[in-house]
Amino acid sequence: MQISCFLHKMRHYSLIKPDWQIVLRAVVFVLLFFAGVGQAFSAGDGWDDWGDSGAESSGPKIKRPFISGWWNWQYNEFSSFDQGRVNFEKELGQGSKLITGARVNYYTEDNNKKWKVFPGENYYFFKAGDLDFKMGMLIENIGSGDKFSFIDKLNSRYFHNGLANDYDRDKREVAGVRATWYINEHFKLSGHYLPYFTASEFPSIFSRWAYAIHKSLANEILFKGGVYTAASEADFDPQFHVELSSTYPELEMRFHYLRLKERLPVISQDKPGIFNGSYPLDETFAVNGNLTVTKELLLRYELAWSRDRTWSTFEEGHIGKKFVSDHVGMLVGTDRNLPNNFYVNVQGMVSHMPDFERTTPFQLNETEYLSSLQLRQNFRQDRLQFEFNALKNFTSGEFVLTPKILLVQSDYLTFVLGFQLNGEGAESLGPVGQFSENNSAMFETRVTF
């Protein structure tokens, strides 16, 4: 939860006139609306035969390009944002396909505004016998946790919206290759090769979502004459992930080895007034999967051990020396659809640092016990949904509550009204508690096409 480069060079955000903001949002909404309508009229053809002309022919079927994407706009009191993605998919025959895409992010951080347009998920997928390959700019999901995982760390993230954004939509594309070997019906071996390291991206120090350690470092440099040496946020530095999966009727297990760099910089004060930032090694051994206990109960689980991880020290608003400790994370969860359209998702997590020395920006105690809960009640053929999300740290007392009402107009358009509540518990500088003043109602529009 640290940033490294903004502190030796302030960034100036270009201001976009309100009229242009309104016009641009309107144009985007209209384009996406008509794209959704076009999809609705063609939905009767089904997804399995998209691109089929419908005419009988003795020749090969022609697969036309397929365009999809989403746009998400959220309004709250101090940090509204737009996010969008457009994907272009083309089947090339013999099990291969090409995906190209672009992303748009627009963040409002109090009075600072920032547009960013960049390539999104772009990759080429193909098969060769019992092997398949995926190469390009990837967004990958590993692990079993739902919106919280000790294993899912291949991708860096965009943290401009702090705790207020969706878990998956914050992921940052990573350059790499994924290969999978289907050994037999029970086993497969897969892996990722990531030649280029890119760190996570954070908001400015003036943002309401800026982390406390960032503000403390900025204060040391700007007002106390401190010196900060930051590590490069992007380097040619190969990283790896290997996974062996086994699947049986009642048990699914996936064994992982990850050799990555930390996506979040470790900031330390090595001498009085001398600060350094680095991206040290994160080496993790892990297992995750599913266990069928009964016909009605399916458990998801994770167990991850990271050895000799390097941690920042952050106590009472002051940055100290870094230290090294292993980390063990455990997760067990289940979700069920109950009668009367009621859905429950619950997870329990344990985070343990055996050589814990001092509080960090991530963890305040040697062992912490956490839980997440999601409840959803659907009405009117799932068009009206009431949802309650909660994350609670029982050790520090911190919590996040996000009750929501979702109005699903169609498969392509959803409106969301909710509230974000961040509780500090006993520690105001904890990962959640530092944002205890960022409570706000929010309105969100989701367009999918």
TANORPE-V46097 format. One record per run of one state. SS is the DSSP state (@ for helix, = for strand, . for the rest). FROM is the first residue (numbers start at 0). TO is the last residue. If there is no record, write none. Layout:
BEGIN
[[SS/FROM/TO] [SS/FROM/TO]]
END
This chain:
BEGIN
[[./0/16] [@/17/44] [./45/64] [=/65/75] [./76/79] [=/80/92] [./93/94] [=/95/108] [./109/110] [=/111/118] [./119/120] [=/121/127] [./128/129] [=/130/137] [./138/155] [=/156/157] [./158/166] [@/167/169] [=/170/170] [./171/172] [=/173/181] [./182/185] [=/186/197] [./198/199] [=/200/200] [./201/210] [@/211/223] [./224/225] [=/226/228] [./229/232] [=/233/246] [./247/249] [=/250/260] [./261/264] [=/265/270] [./271/272] [=/273/277] [./278/279] [=/280/293] [./294/295] [=/296/310] [./311/312] [=/313/314] [./315/316] [=/317/318] [./319/321] [=/322/337] [./338/340] [=/341/351] [./352/365] [=/366/378] [./379/382] [=/383/392] [./393/397] [=/398/407] [./408/411] [=/412/422] [./423/431] [@/432/434] [./435/438] [=/439/447] [./448/448]]
END
